[in-house]
Amino acid sequence: MNKKTIISIVVAGALIILALIFTNNKADNIVKDNITEIQNVKIEQNTITEVADKKEDTKIKEPADNSIKTTGTQIIEITAKGGYTPRKSVAKAGIPTVLRFNTNGTFDCSSSVRIPSMNITKFLPQSGSTDIDLGVQPVGTLTGTCGMGMYSFEIQFQ
């Protein structure tokens, strides 16, 4: 073999070794970053769940303008971000009901709402307010989830 061929082989081998070392370290860092991110999400979820579980069932709030009295419609407000707050709501059965989702910088799966029993799927904006007309609900519990089924909420109609 001539000198140029040997030098080319040595340089190519060194480049391959450096590439393997670089990608291996990069892969390790990516794995470590993902594990840290997953741990942070779990901590965040547990905190949200603990806070929601400590709250008592939240009664619906009448709008400030008392439109429930003038329109006969009740509005149930739920905040969607990292899950749903409150997780449990209580409402009156037998009257028209609107479910209002409020978002503020919501980028997670809670921005996709599913209410399987009513065949409702709704994608919420990252920030804003979205109303879903539930119609007149009978006595019972209505359950909804995020698009992935990871977060849930329920409304007890009494």
C-alpha positions as semicolon CSV with decimal commas, in nm:
position;residue;x (nm);y (nm);z (nm)
1;M;0,000;0,000;0,000
2;N;0,118;0,348;-0,059
3;K;0,149;0,620;0,200
4;K;-0,160;0,816;0,086
5;T;-0,387;0,514;0,123
6;I;-0,261;0,440;0,476
7;I;-0,305;0,804;0,581
8;S;-0,659;0,806;0,434
9;I;-0,752;0,489;0,624
10;V;-0,610;0,626;0,953
11;V;-0,795;0,960;0,911
12;A;-1,121;0,783;0,820
13;G;-1,088;0,554;1,123
14;A;-1,021;0,851;1,352
15;L;-1,326;1,034;1,215
16;I;-1,545;0,728;1,268
17;I;-1,420;0,689;1,627
18;L;-1,481;1,059;1,700
19;A;-1,830;1,037;1,548
20;L;-1,914;0,736;1,766
21;I;-1,785;0,908;2,079
22;F;-1,974;1,229;1,998
23;T;-2,306;1,058;1,917
24;N;-2,278;0,829;2,220
25;N;-2,230;1,128;2,455
26;K;-2,507;1,317;2,278
27;A;-2,740;1,017;2,308
28;D;-2,658;0,986;2,678
29;N;-2,736;1,356;2,728
30;I;-3,065;1,324;2,538
31;V;-3,166;1,024;2,751
32;K;-3,069;1,210;3,072
33;D;-3,264;1,521;2,961
34;N;-3,572;1,311;2,878
35;I;-3,557;1,129;3,212
36;T;-3,533;1,463;3,396
37;E;-3,824;1,602;3,193
38;I;-4,038;1,294;3,266
39;Q;-3,957;1,320;3,639
40;N;-4,055;1,690;3,636
41;V;-4,383;1,609;3,461
42;K;-4,458;1,337;3,717
43;I;-4,386;1,579;4,002
44;E;-4,606;1,841;3,833
45;Q;-4,888;1,587;3,782
46;N;-4,869;1,468;4,142
47;T;-4,880;1,826;4,269
48;I;-5,181;1,905;4,051
49;T;-5,355;1,584;4,156
50;E;-5,286;1,646;4,525
51;V;-5,419;2,001;4,504
52;A;-5,729;1,888;4,315
53;D;-5,792;1,599;4,555
54;K;-5,767;1,829;4,858
55;K;-6,034;2,060;4,723
56;E;-6,393;1,973;4,800
57;D;-6,629;1,917;4,509
58;T;-6,669;2,257;4,354
59;K;-7,018;2,392;4,300
60;I;-7,077;2,569;3,974
61;K;-7,045;2,944;3,976
62;E;-7,318;3,157;3,838
63;P;-7,192;3,418;3,594
64;A;-7,150;3,768;3,736
65;D;-7,443;3,895;3,530
66;N;-7,668;3,619;3,670
67;S;-7,755;3,504;3,317
68;I;-7,870;3,172;3,463
69;K;-8,173;3,360;3,593
70;T;-8,239;3,544;3,267
71;T;-8,147;3,275;3,015
72;G;-8,214;2,964;3,222
73;T;-7,870;2,825;3,131
74;Q;-7,607;2,721;3,383
75;I;-7,240;2,756;3,302
76;I;-6,980;2,518;3,442
77;E;-6,626;2,657;3,421
78;I;-6,321;2,433;3,405
79;T;-5,960;2,539;3,361
80;A;-5,761;2,317;3,123
81;K;-5,386;2,316;3,179
82;G;-5,190;2,017;3,301
83;G;-5,525;1,852;3,368
84;Y;-5,864;1,992;3,459
85;T;-5,955;2,210;3,756
86;P;-6,186;2,143;3,926
87;R;-6,180;1,771;3,864
88;K;-6,530;1,732;4,009
89;S;-6,818;1,974;3,967
90;V;-7,179;1,962;4,080
91;A;-7,461;2,104;3,868
92;K;-7,839;2,106;3,848
93;A;-7,999;1,840;3,632
94;G;-8,284;1,924;3,397
95;I;-8,174;2,269;3,283
96;P;-7,969;2,377;2,980
97;T;-7,597;2,355;3,056
98;V;-7,289;2,503;2,897
99;L;-6,944;2,368;2,979
100;R;-6,686;2,648;2,953
101;F;-6,318;2,559;2,924
102;N;-6,065;2,832;3,002
103;T;-5,710;2,796;2,873
104;N;-5,402;3,009;2,929
105;G;-5,086;2,885;2,761
106;T;-5,220;2,530;2,743
107;F;-4,998;2,315;2,521
108;D;-5,050;1,970;2,674
109;C;-5,304;1,698;2,601
110;S;-5,568;1,868;2,820
111;S;-5,621;2,104;2,524
112;S;-5,804;1,815;2,355
113;V;-6,133;1,739;2,535
114;R;-6,337;1,422;2,495
115;I;-6,679;1,342;2,636
116;P;-6,733;0,989;2,501
117;S;-7,092;0,944;2,622
118;M;-7,198;1,246;2,412
119;N;-6,960;1,172;2,121
120;I;-6,791;1,511;2,175
121;T;-6,430;1,583;2,083
122;K;-6,311;1,943;2,097
123;F;-5,970;2,099;2,046
124;L;-5,920;2,402;2,270
125;P;-5,714;2,707;2,174
126;Q;-5,385;2,760;2,359
127;S;-5,542;3,059;2,535
128;G;-5,902;3,167;2,554
129;S;-6,246;3,040;2,639
130;T;-6,442;2,763;2,465
131;D;-6,806;2,679;2,532
132;I;-6,953;2,332;2,477
133;D;-7,332;2,311;2,486
134;L;-7,428;2,003;2,689
135;G;-7,801;2,058;2,649
136;V;-8,031;1,942;2,928
137;Q;-7,863;1,670;3,135
138;P;-8,047;1,409;3,343
139;V;-7,949;1,318;3,698
140;G;-7,617;1,133;3,682
141;T;-7,247;1,179;3,625
142;L;-7,092;1,305;3,304
143;T;-6,726;1,215;3,259
144;G;-6,472;1,369;3,024
145;T;-6,103;1,319;2,952
146;C;-5,817;1,471;2,762
147;G;-5,740;1,338;2,416
148;M;-5,497;1,081;2,558
149;G;-5,724;0,971;2,844
150;M;-5,457;1,083;3,091
151;Y;-5,656;1,360;3,265
152;S;-6,022;1,342;3,356
153;F;-6,304;1,552;3,496
154;E;-6,659;1,477;3,602
155;I;-6,980;1,669;3,651
156;Q;-7,243;1,535;3,886
157;F;-7,589;1,644;3,780
158;Q;-7,831;1,646;4,077
